[in-house]
């Protein structure tokens, strides 16, 4: 049995073979132009997280959403105009938060290095620091992203994964972003921190189908607890922890909850519907592979953070 588990782990590791870095990104891009960049961002992040320990999850989510639409170009930060509705005002981005904190970090960077560092790179560094400050591992971030000037709510709606997707749909949308099945199951682990709004899960709690009031793939007792927490007429203003045991700690507890059918979203439970993702979920949960998960997460974040943007425009504001 031990040999079988070891073999499976080795097979999973092979999926994370070293990827070819995008030539336009560099770990040392600001080495001369803004040498203290990462120290500045880290110091600001430490202050902000000390004030609000729940901040890491929103910043991690913001970076992820930014990269899934037009690549990692900070277009998620742009405001709507009279002509166009921006990404941040789309339904799927409507609950994003942390914009003021990113502005604060940007201001500190600008004070030291005026008009040098892109907002997209600041987002990438802040997301990494968010993970580390929540208990995860540090990883080097590739830099040299350029800020975009286009931000469309319609593109956010079309490109961001929905929490109701099944495993085949999840794999498809991740593959469309040059991310594989291993990246899918690992990046889903980000749900180990943060909160979700009740309006995104009530479909699992009431009138799920003609045969089931509660989603049968959701633990029944857990569903009843969620019903109590999400009671009321305005469920969009009520939040619940994604990981109710350690909601602000970046750990592997998420995977344990998924194995017990206590993942908050349908997309969480869907990880059990594919043999490869199920193996990773179960082994990470049963064997407590925190160090392996942390390393895997860093690798997948680097892949997700690569410059996939075909537009690659400079911001002019």
Secondary structure by P-SEA (a helix, b strand, c coil): caaaaaaaaaaaaaaacccccccccccccccccccaaaaaaaaaaaaaaaacccaaaaaaaaaaaaaacccccccccccccccccccccccccccccaaaaaaaaaaaaaaaccccccaaaaaaaaaaaaaaaabbbbbbbbcbbbbbccccaaaaaaccccccccaaaaaaaaaaacccaaaaaaaacccccccccccccccccccccccccccccccaaaaaaaaaaacccccccbbbbccccccccccaaaaaaaaaccccccccccccccaaaaaaaaaaaaacaaaaaaaaaaaaaaaaacccccccccccc
